[in-house]
Amino acid sequence: MKHLLVPAALAAVAAAAPASAQSASEKINMVIAYSADECPVAQPGEVVVCEILVEEERYRIPSNLRYSTNPANQSLARQVDQIKYVGDFGAMSCNPAGAGGFTGCTQKFIEAAYKDKAEAEGVRFGQLIEKARAERLSTIDTEAAAEQERVEMIEREYMQRLERERAAEVPGEGAPPPPPK
């Protein structure tokens, strides 16, 4: 039991030390910076607390505001989507109330399917694949022309070698016949 009280007492003294060391005249300056160079130097009688964030976060909405569930922070498009079907009944409404309410269900399913398809990860991959394909096709004409030139050069060399061989004398053909024995 004594062993548990000693660490608790030390923790209480350590927590009280900064509060007692801080005087009423000290100024606390809390700064958010994106590199250590941006942190200001503390002046006498001032405490500077500098939080360094990663550079990618510089122009983003702060994380405490980014995931707010407050209805006031919803986009107008989302608000319109939510009230789009309020009081919607009858034909093309996908509502069990009213005549022909079932007729709009298919349309809702189709709209939801197209929305899912447009936001799917495969769409992004499809765009990346299309971009890579366009880059590859942009160089294919120059590569094909270079390959065609190389093949034609090999063919010319081959034809010249054949003509030289045809024009050359065949061994034993132009020599006089050997004397009879």
C-alpha positions in Angstrom: 0.0 0.0 0.0 2.9 2.4 0.8 4.4 1.7 -2.6 1.2 2.9 -4.3 1.0 6.2 -2.3 4.6 7.3 -3.1 4.2 7.4 -6.9 0.8 9.1 -6.5 2.3 11.7 -4.2 5.2 12.3 -6.7 2.8 12.7 -9.6 0.7 15.3 -7.6 3.9 17.3 -6.8 5.0 17.2 -10.4 1.6 18.3 -11.6 1.5 21.2 -9.1 5.1 22.3 -9.9 4.4 24.0 -13.3 1.3 25.7 -12.0 3.1 27.1 -9.0 6.2 28.1 -11.1 4.0 30.0 -13.6 3.4 33.5 -12.5 0.5 35.8 -13.5 2.8 37.9 -15.7 3.9 35.1 -18.0 2.3 35.1 -21.4 1.6 31.8 -23.2 1.9 31.8 -27.0 0.4 28.7 -28.7 1.4 28.5 -32.4 0.7 25.9 -35.1 3.6 25.7 -37.6 4.5 23.5 -40.5 8.3 23.5 -40.0 10.6 24.1 -37.0 11.8 27.3 -38.7 8.3 28.9 -38.4 8.2 28.6 -34.6 8.8 31.9 -32.9 11.5 32.4 -30.3 10.2 32.9 -26.7 10.8 36.4 -25.3 11.5 36.9 -21.6 8.3 36.3 -19.6 6.7 34.3 -22.4 6.2 30.6 -23.0 5.9 29.4 -26.6 4.1 26.2 -27.4 4.7 25.3 -31.0 2.9 22.4 -32.6 4.4 21.2 -35.9 2.0 19.7 -38.4 2.8 17.9 -41.6 2.9 20.0 -44.8 0.0 18.1 -46.4 -2.4 19.4 -43.7 -1.6 23.1 -44.3 -4.6 23.8 -46.6 -7.0 21.3 -45.4 -10.0 21.8 -43.1 -8.9 21.1 -39.5 -9.7 17.6 -38.4 -12.0 18.7 -35.6 -14.2 20.5 -38.2 -13.7 17.9 -41.0 -15.9 15.2 -39.4 -18.6 17.3 -37.8 -22.1 15.8 -37.5 -23.7 19.1 -37.0 -26.6 19.5 -39.6 -25.5 23.1 -40.2 -22.2 21.8 -41.7 -23.9 19.7 -44.4 -23.5 20.8 -48.0 -26.5 22.3 -49.7 -26.6 19.5 -52.2 -26.9 16.9 -49.3 -29.7 19.0 -47.7 -31.6 19.2 -51.0 -31.2 15.4 -51.4 -32.7 14.8 -48.0 -35.8 16.9 -48.6 -36.2 15.9 -52.2 -38.7 13.2 -51.4 -40.5 14.8 -48.4 -44.2 14.5 -49.1 -43.5 12.6 -52.3 -46.3 10.1 -52.9 -48.3 8.8 -55.8 -46.9 7.9 -59.2 -43.1 7.6 -59.5 -42.6 8.0 -55.7 -41.6 4.5 -54.5 -44.0 4.9 -51.7 -46.6 2.3 -50.6 -49.1 5.1 -50.1 -51.1 6.3 -53.1 -51.9 4.8 -56.4 -48.8 3.9 -58.5 -46.4 4.5 -55.7 -44.3 1.5 -56.6 -43.5 2.9 -60.1 -40.7 5.1 -58.8 -38.8 2.3 -57.0 -37.1 1.1 -60.1 -36.0 4.7 -60.9 -34.6 5.0 -57.4 -32.7 1.8 -57.7 -31.3 2.8 -61.1 -30.2 6.2 -59.7 -28.6 4.6 -56.7 -26.8 2.0 -58.9 -25.4 4.8 -61.2 -24.3 6.8 -58.2 -22.5 3.8 -56.7 -20.9 3.1 -60.1 -19.7 6.7 -60.5 -18.2 6.7 -57.0 -16.6 3.3 -57.1 -12.9 2.7 -56.8 -12.9 1.0 -60.2 -13.8 4.2 -61.8 -10.6 5.9 -60.5 -8.6 2.9 -61.6 -10.3 3.0 -65.0 -9.2 6.7 -65.3 -5.7 5.8 -64.3 -5.6 3.0 -66.8 -6.9 5.2 -69.6 -4.3 7.8 -68.8 -1.5 5.2 -68.9 -2.8 3.8 -72.2 -2.9 7.3 -73.7 0.7 7.9 -72.6 1.8 4.6 -74.1 -0.1 5.2 -77.4 1.5 8.7 -77.7 4.9 7.1 -78.0 4.0 4.1 -80.0 4.1 6.0 -83.4 7.7 7.2 -82.9 8.7 3.8 -81.6 7.1 2.1 -84.6 8.7 4.5 -87.1 12.1 3.8 -85.5 11.6 0.1 -85.6 10.4 0.3 -89.3 13.6 2.3 -90.2 15.8 -0.4 -88.5 14.0 -3.2 -90.3 14.4 -1.5 -93.7 18.1 -0.9 -93.0 18.6 -4.6 -92.3 16.7 -5.5 -95.5 18.8 -3.1 -97.6 22.0 -4.6 -96.1 20.7 -8.1 -96.9 19.8 -7.2 -100.5 23.2 -5.6 -101.0 24.9 -8.7 -99.7 22.8 -10.9 -102.0 23.7 -8.7 -105.0 27.4 -8.9 -104.2 27.2 -12.6 -103.9 25.4 -12.9 -107.2 27.9 -10.7 -108.9 30.8 -12.5 -107.5 32.4 -15.3 -109.4 31.4 -18.8 -108.2 34.5 -20.8 -107.3 35.4 -23.3 -109.9 33.0 -21.9 -112.5 35.3 -19.5 -114.4 38.4 -21.7 -114.1 39.5 -23.8 -117.1 38.5 -27.5 -116.9 41.1 -29.7 -115.5 43.2 -31.6 -118.0 42.0 -35.1 -118.9 44.1 -37.8 -117.3 
